[in-house]
């Protein structure tokens, strides 16, 4: 399983995906997590989250996948080894290929329609046939078939 968390910010999303993979004993899955901002990527790599950032993480997951150091939650190596962080500009840089899933939430809302459509087309090319693309709650592809996607749920698209 090859998953891309595009515009991953502080890393909460790729680490959440890693938790799901660990729970389901998906031993060979890897996650690429990218962002354009170097300081944000450094924070994501460090894997340290404050208590308010952990409000939606269950107590069991906190105990299993994090160490608590005076209110700071540190991601354990079991998750860190699954995630590779890399600088990437969605508008300018080439995209890797052969992803089974791409998660890009709450980023394209800042793009003009032309740029947004270009990014969606590149995501389509980066996915394997049947691959899944997740958008954010404030985003939608208004004509998914024109980009090679089939809408399978709210903010969830499959490459056709």
Secondary structure, DSSP 8 states (H G I E B T S, - for coil): -EEEETT-TTSHHHHHHHHHHHHTT-TT-EEEEEES-HHHHHHHHHTEEEGGGGTTS-HHHHHHHEEEETTEEEE-HHHHTTEEEEE--TTTS-----EEEEE--SSGGGS-HHHHHHHHHHHHHHEEEEEEEE--TT---TTGGGGTEEEEETTEEEE-
